[in-house]
């Protein structure tokens, strides 16, 4: 029911920045907790960041804490991931995801998310 579309990926040098955006075609978007995950070739999809339905609570993977910031604009039905000080190990396909139900807190588990975008490629060169 929730359709998600990521954008903003690309190729950047180490130390650079990118801002990923996720657009939701769902008028009840503001009721869903949202998350960002990433998957590198040969690796499992891993948690990056999440934000509660109300936007008051956020979580970050230790590997990105202090460098990435998740935010949401419920008026525009979007969630963003500001990525600063990028490292080559950040290279992956980044996915936007919505949790299984409305009015849920942010979580760090991939199993709590039901709706997924198609992903956007982020490549960080040395």
N, C-alpha and C positions, 0 to 999 in steps of 0.2 A: 504493500500500500504506500510505502514511503520510497520514492525514487530519488536517488542521490547521484550527483555528477561532480567529480573533482576537476579542478583546473589549476594552473599555475606552476606546474612542474617544468623542469628544464635542466639545462647543463650550466653549472656554475663552478667557479674555482673554489678551492678550500678557503674558508674564511668569509665567503660571500653569504648572501642572504636570498631567500625565496619566501614568498607568501602563497600558500596554498589556500584555495577556496573550495567549498563544497556547497552546492546549491540543491535545495530540496524542493520538490514539486508536491508539497503537502502543506495545506493551510494550518494543520495542527503541529507543525514542526516544533514550535516553542514548547510543546509538552514532552518532547523526547530528549533524554540524555544522549549526548553525541560523543563519538570518539574518533581518533585517528590511529591507524595501524599501518605498519609497513612490512614489506616482504622482499628480502633480497634473494637472488638466485640460489637455489639449493638450501634455503633456510625456511623455517616456519614463520608464519605471519606473527608479528610481535606487536605488543601494545606500545603506543607512543604517548598519547595524551587523551584526556577525556574531560568533559564538562557536564555538569548536572543540567537538568531541564530548565532550572531557573537561572543557571549561570553562576551561582554563588560558590560552587565547589569545583575545583579542578584537580587532576592528578597527572603526573608526568613520570615517564620512565626515568630511571636514574641516568641513563645514557644521554638524555636530552635536557634534563632539568637545568635551568639557568640559561639555556640557549633557545629553546622553543617556547612559544606561548600560544595557547589555544583560546579562542574567543568565539562568541556567537552574536549575531545580529538577528534577533527574532523577527524584527520588522521586515527584513529582507529574506528571511528563510535561508540564512547562510551560516556556516561555521567555518572559521579560518584557522590556519596554523602558520604563525610567523616563525620562520626558521632562520636563526642567525648563527654566525660562527660555524658554518657548515664544515663537516669533516668528510673525507672519502668514505668512511664507514657508515655515513648517513645515506649512501646510495641505495635506493630501493624503489619499489613501487609503493606509493602511499595511497591508502584507502580511507575513505570517510565511511563511518558506520553509525547507525542509529540503534538504540536498544530495543528490546522486544516489546516493551509497553510504555505507556505514557506515565509521566510524573515519577520517574525513577531517578535515583541518584547516579552520579558518575561511578563507573567501575573500571577495573583494569583488566578484566577477563574477556577474552574474545568470545566466550560462550554466552555472554550477556547481551550480545549484539545480534540482531536479526537482519537488518537491512544494510546493504553494502553498495557502494559505488563501484565503477569499473576500474578505478585507480588512475594515478598520474605518475609518470616516471620522474624521479629526481636522481640526477647524476652529478656527483661532486668530484672534480678532478683535483689532483695534487698539484 
